Amino acid sequence: MPSTTNTVPSPCKGICNLDFATHTICQGCGRHVNDIREWRTYTDTEKSESNSRAAVRLTEILRASTE
């Protein structure tokens, strides 16, 4: 089993706010609640993948808020 490390920083900004529609995406960092919950058990690869997905979600959130 791959070891978990702390070399990939969390995208958490300390302004947690779940989206109103599904209550599953943090509008502060863009992570899904499952990614937030499991972060400490993720490998660096999983953390990097989570961060990438979160960045895409934040872009989508920002785009939707300006439409």
N, C-alpha and C positions, 0 to 999 in steps of 0.2 A: 504494500500500500504506500503511495507517495506521501511524504511528510508534508505537513502544512507549515508555512512560514509566514513571517510578517514583512516580506520584502515588497509586496504589492500593496500600495496604500489604499485604504478605503476611500471611496468618493464621498463619504458622509460629510455633510456641511453643518450638521447639528440643527437643521431647520426642518425636521421631519414633519411631513404633511401628506397623508395618503390622498390620492385622487378621489374625487367625489363619485365618479361613475362606477368604479370597480373596487375601490378600497384596497388595491393590490400594488400600486406603483407610488413610490415616494416622489413627491414633486420637488423635493430639495436635492436629492442625489440621483434620481432616476432609476433606482434599483427596485426590483420586484421584492415583495415581502419575503419570498422564499430565499432570495439571495441575501437579504439582510439577516434573516434567521440563521442561515447556514454559513455565513461568512467565515466564522472561526474554524470551520472544518474544511473549507475549500483549500485546494492546492493553489500554488501561484498561477498555474494555467487557468484554473476555474475562476480565480479572482480577476485575472486579466480579461477573460471572456465576459464575466459579469460587468466589469467596468466598461467594456465596449458596448454591450447592450444598453447599459445605463446612459451612456453618452448619446446614443441614438434616440432613446426615449426622451431625454431632456431636450434635444433638438426638436422633436415632434411636439413636446409640450409647449415650448417657446413659440413654435410656428403656429400652433392652434390658438395661442393666447393673443396673437397679433392679427388674426383673421377676423 
